[in-house]
Amino acid sequence: MSANTTWFTKLKRKIDQLTGSASEKISNSDLIPQEMVYDSKQLLASLKTSSADKIKGFVEEFNKALPVAEEAGYKLRTVEIRIGIPPKLVPHFDQVKHLSLDERDELMERIKDKRYTKMLLSTLFKSSDMQQSIQIGDLPAGVIQIELTAVPNIILVYGEY
């Protein structure tokens, strides 16, 4: 089952929980517009709460991981919070110090039981390695952005940010 199918299935279940079976409601000739509006408002409120809860969870985990990222040589510059489906936490990091491979391995070993911190640090290491291997004209390597969501996305920035 793909990630989109899983997300869609979860959304449909949530809709069905809030409104009863969607197909039953639509085929029911007694359904009046006020009920549809009410059900839609309930669904949107539920999704809003769910999105806010996920963002709060992302922020909590991110705050726990931040000291280790700083120890690894990454300075947090800014953070974007994108509220939507799915919600995203987008930190922007400057690499201010480069660790040797041995230092990286030692740090990764120390945090091996911290799943979220390990994922963030691994992503930062891979991102900065890639960023250093690419040259775009005379532009210096800039910030590293990571869209933290169900599937993290990496954005490498060159030039002034």
N, C-alpha and C positions, 0 to 999 in steps of 0.2 A: 504494500500500500504506500503510495507516494505521500510526501509531506502535505501537498495540496489536498489530496483526498482525505487525509487524516484531519486537517484543519476544517475542511468543508463538512466532514461527518460530525465533528465536534460542534460546529456551528449549527447544523441542522438539529442535532440532539438538544442543544440549548434552546433553539426556537421551539421545538416540540415540547420541552419542559415548561416553557413560559406560556405557550399558547395552545397546548394540546397538539395533536397531529395537524400539521400545516395543511395536508391534503384534505382532512376531514373538515377543517374550518373553511377552506376555500369552496368546497363542494356543498357546504351547508347553506341552504338558501335563506336561513334565518339570520345569517351573519349581517350585522348592520355596520355602517361606516364608523360609528362611535366606538364599537368594540374593536374594529380593526385599528383605529387610531390609538386606543388604549393599549392594545397588545403590542403595537409597534413601539410606543413610548416605553413600555416595560422592557422590551427586548433591548432597545438602545440604552436604557439605564443600566441594564445588566451587563451589556458589553462595555460600557464606560467604566463600571466598577471593576470588571475583570481586567481591562486594560490598565487601570490605575493600580490594581493589585500587582500585576506583572511588573510594571515600572518600579513600584516600591521594592519588589523582590530583586530586580536587576540592580537598583541603587544600593540596597543592603549588601548584596554579594560583592558589588564593585568596590564599595567602601572598605570591605574586608581585604580585598586583593590589592588595593592601591599602595599600601606601604611596601609590599613586595615588588610591585612594578617600579616604584621609585628606587628601591635598593638595586634593581636590575639596570638602572640607568635611564629610566623613562620619566620625564617630568610631565605631569598633567597640565595641559594648557587651557583647554575649555572642554565643556561637556554639553552636548545637545540631548534633549529628551524629546523624542518624536512620539506623540500620542496618536495611535492609530491601530490598525489591525494588520500586522502585528505591531505592538509597541516596540520602540527601539531606544537604547541608550547609546549615544555616539560620543565616546571620549576622543579627544585629539591630544596626541602625545608628541613631545619633542624628545629625541634621543640625546641625552646630555653626557652619557658615559657609555663606553663600549666594554662589555665583559668578554674575557677570553672564553673559549669553548669549555675549558675546565671549570671556570667560575659559573658558567651557565648550567653545566651538568650538576654541579654541587647545589646550586639554588633549586633546580628542578627536583633533585632528590629530596631536598628539605621540605618541599611542598607537595610531594607526590600524593598525599591523601586529601589535598584541597582541590577538588575537581575544577571549580570555577577559576580559582587563582592560577592553576596549572594551565587551563585553556587560554586564559588571558595572556600569560607570560609566553607561552609557546607561540601564540599568534603574533605577539609583539616581536619576538626574536625572528620568526620567519619573515615578517613584514620588513623589519629593518635590514635584514640580509638582502632581501629582494630590492629594496629601495637603494641600497648602496651599490648594487650590481647594475643599476640602470642610470644612464646619464642622458639628460634631455637638454641639448644645447649647453648654455652656460648657467642654467638654473641650478641652484643648490637644492639638495634634498630638504624638504620641509617637514611638516607634521605627518604623523601616521594617524589615520582615523580608523576606528573599528566600529562597525555597526553591530552592537551586541543585541542579538535577537535569537530566535530559534536556530537559525543558520547565520553565524557571523559573516559579515562582509568587510573586506579590507579596502581602504582608499589611501593610496599613496599620493602625497601632494609634493610638487616641486615648485620652487620659487617662493616669493613672499606670501604669507598667508594672512 
